[in-house]
Amino acid sequence: MITATIRDIAIIIIAIQSILIGILIAVLIWQIWRLVNTLQTEIKPIIEETRETVQTVKGTASFIGSNIVEPVAKTSGYMAGARQTVRQLAGLSRSSKKQSTK
């Protein structure tokens, strides 16, 4: 009789655990569904906007590089070359003056 009662209590406990596990699995599935829904409705547009922003930044950097940095670098190079040419010519004229005075 005692073993039958213990058996019945064990069956009831296992049944309650099974019901709780089923409820928890249902809650878990519902939470996963909400997560997937959130990813589709909120995160996906943010990622798309980020991609568009990155493309805009790339275009802006390319434009700045080709229309501002490149001409400034070329002009700076030409100026450095002209400055060096003037220094060399000034150096030659100085050395020729020194030789003519001797």
C-alpha positions, 0 to 999 in steps of 0.5 A, a space after each residue: 500500500 505504501 509503495 502504491 502511494 509513493 508510486 502515485 505521488 511520483 507519477 503526479 510529480 512527473 506529470 506536473 514536471 511534464 506540464 511545466 516543461 511543456 509550458 516552458 517550451 511554449 514560452 521559449 518558442 514564443 520568445 524565439 518568434 519575437 526575436 526573429 520578428 524583431 530582427 526582421 522589422 528593426 535590425 534589418 532596416 538599420 543594417 540597410 541604412 548602415 550600408 547606404 551610409 558606408 557607400 555615401 562615405 566611400 563616395 565622399 572620400 573618393 570625391 574629396 581624394 580626386 577633387 581636392 587632395 590630388 590637385 593640392 598634392 600635384 600643386 605642392 609637388 610643382 611648387 617644391 620642384 620650382 623651389 628646388 629649381 630656383 635654389 639650384 639656379 641661385 646656387 649656380 649663379 652664386 658659384 659663378 660669381 664667386 669664381 669670377 671674383 677670384 
